[in-house]
Amino acid sequence: FRRVLFRSAVMVFSASSTTRVLSDGGLSDSAFYLQRTLMFGAVGLVVMHLAARHGLGLVRRLTPALLVVSFFLLFAVLVVGTAVNGSSRWLGSGFLQLQPSEVAKVALILYAADLLSKRSKRVLTLKEMGPLLLVAGLACLLIVAEPDLGTTMVVAFAVAATLVAAGARIRDLALVGFALAFFALLMTVVEPYRMARVTAFLDPAADTSGAGFQAVQAKIALGSGGLFGVGIGNGVQKAFYLPE
């Protein structure tokens, strides 16, 4: 984990330092995101150490509380969250910001693992999935209301993976998958910007400053760097060629 954290910190600094310096004439701290990444990484190391010392018992005891906290935060972000580009996904500001949907990801996976591990070895039926699907479904509705359809789909697939590991029947998984696909299609169709994102790959050049912007910039970056890139710190796409 320490090695991964180090490599991640290097890439975060490479990707964020230029933007921070250029954003206000060099007055910003270029290591802002690096420091925040290292801080959260240190917290992660402490949590991993505690889990390793005390075993899964501690994790299982804390799971209900973590689930309750995650739902509280999902409700709170809709009321007092920080709005960015039309979406309210963050709580707090400045150095200390929290994305409740990220907490919900962990809480739902732990809840699913704990719940499904208590059942017998028989085949998992759709009826037995009910409590988990109800809790996960409510969390997904709160996340998509931010709106954040991408994270919603990640959460849904993560929960689906636990069902697969628990031995759910193929036909039941197919029903759940069909419902997810229908929901995702409906959410895409009702929002023009989502539909534009889905169809932009057909002709990115038709809207280079809008829906096709990301795809065009990705091709420029890949074309400039080739297989091995231009080197750490030398990329130009981070210098305001991407919106975030």
N, C-alpha and C positions, 0 to 999 in steps of 0.2 A: 504493500500500500504506500509506503514512504517513497518508493521509486516512482510509482504512478503519480503521486502527489507532486513530486519534484518536476517530472516531465510536464504535467498539466500546468504547473505554475509558470514554467518557462514559456509554454505556448500562450497562456493567458497574457503574460507580460508582452510577448511579441505582438499579439493581436490588439492589445488595448492601449499600450503606452503612447503610440503615435496619435491616436484619436484624442486622448486626454490632453496631450501637450498642445495640439493644434486647435482644440475646441475654444480656448480663450487666450490665445497668444502666449502660451507657455506658462500660465499662472497655475494651472492644475497640477496635482501630484500625479506624475506619470505612473507611479507604482500603486495607485489606488486599488485597482482590481487585483493586482498581485497580492497586496496585503490582505484583502478580503478573502481571497482564495486560500491563502496560508492559514488565516484565522479559522475558517470553517474546516479546513483540513486537519488542523490541530484538535478541534472539537471532535471530529470524526475518529481520530486516533484514540482519544480518551474513551469515547463510547465503545470502540472496538475492544479496547483493553478491559473495560468493565465487563463487557459481554463474554470475553474469553475467560475471565477469572470466575465469574459467577454462573456461567453456563446459560442454557436456554430458559431455565426457570425464571430468571430475572426478566428476560425479554417477554416471556409469556405473561408475567404478572403486570408488566407495564403496557402491554398491547391495548387493553380496553381503555386505559387513560389516554394513550396516544391517539386512539381512534376518536374519542370524544373531543379532544383538543383539536384534531384536524378538522372535524365538522364545525366546531366553533369558529375556527379561523376561516373556513370556506364561507360561512355566513357573514363573518365580519368584513371580509374583503369586498363583498358586494355592497356594504354600507359605508365603510370608511377607508376602502382601499385607494391606493394611488393610481389614478387613471393615466395611462400612457397609450397614445395612438388609438383611443377609443375603447381600450380594454382595461378593466380594473382587476389586476392580477397580483398586486404587491401590497404588503403591509409595511409601514415604516418608511424611512427616507434616509438619504445619505449613505453612510457606511453600513448601517444596520437595516437591511431590507430582507423581508421573508416572503417567499412565494408559497402560500398555503397548499396549493395543489401538489407541490413536491413533498410536503409532509403527508398529505393524503395518500400519495403513492406508496410510501413505506408502510403507513398504518394499515391500508387495505390489504397489502400483500401479507403482512404479519397476521392480520385478523383472519384472512382466508386460510393461511397455513395452520393456524391454531384451531380454527373451527373444523377444518377438514381432517385434521390429524386425530380428532376425537371420535370420529365415526368408525364403524366396523370395516372389515376388509371387503364387504360386498360391493357390488357395482354401484357407483354413485348415480342416482336418478335426478331428474329435473326437479322433482318435489324437494329432494334433500338440498338442492342448490338454492332453494328459495330464499332463505335468510341472507345468504351471501350476495345473491343477485339483487335483493332489495336494498341492502346497504350500499353495495357498489353502484347500483343504479342511481340512488339519491346523490351520492358523491359526484357521479358523472354529470347529473343535471345541474348541480351547483357550479361545477367547473365550466360547463358549456355556457352557463349564464354569464360568465365573466366578460366577454366570451373567449374560450380557449379550446377549440375543437381538437387541435393537435394533441394536447395533453390529455384530453378526455379519451381519445383513441388509445393512447399509450397505457392509461390506467385500465381501460377495458381489456386490452390484449394481455396485460400483466395478470389480471384476475383470471382470464381465460386460460393462461398457462398453468395456474395453480389447479384449475379444474381438470386439465389434461393430466397433470401429475397425480391427481387424486383418483384417477381412473374413471372419469365420466364417460358415459356411452357416446358413441360417435353421433347417433341421431339426435341426442340431446344437445351436444356441442354444435351440431349443424343448425338446430333451431336458434340457439343463442347467437351463433354467427350470422344467421340470416337477419335476426332482429337488429344486431349491431350494424350490419351493412345497410339496412333500410334506414336506420336512424342517421347514419353518417351521410347517406345520399340525400335525405330530407334536409338535414342541416346545411348541406352544401348548396342545394337548389334554392333554399329560401334566402340565402345571402349572396348577392351578386359578386362580391369580392372573393368569396370562397370559390365560386364557380370559375371566376377568372383565373385564380391560382391553379385550379385543376387543369384547365384547358390551355394555359399559357404556353406549355411545352410544345404545342403543335406549331406555333409560330411566334417565338419570343421577340423577334425583330419587329413584329407588328405593333408592339407597345413597349419600347425599350426603357421608357421612364416610368412605367406602371407595372402591370402584371408580369411583363417579361423581363423586368429589371434584374431580378435575382439570377435568372438563368443566363442572361447575357454576361453579367459580371463573373459568374462561375466559369463560363467558357473563356473569358479573357484571362482569368487567373490561371486556369489549367493550361491555356496556350502559352502564357508567359513563363510558367515554371516547369512545364513538362512533367516527367515522371518524378523528379527529385526536388522540385520547387526552386525558388530563387534564393532560399536560405533564410534562417531565422532572423526576423527583424527587417527583411528587405522587401516584403510584399507591399503592394500599393493599394490593394482593394480595401484595406482597413482604414485608409485615409479618406473617409467620408464617401467611399464608393458603395458602401452598404448602409442601409438605414439604421441598423442596430449593431 
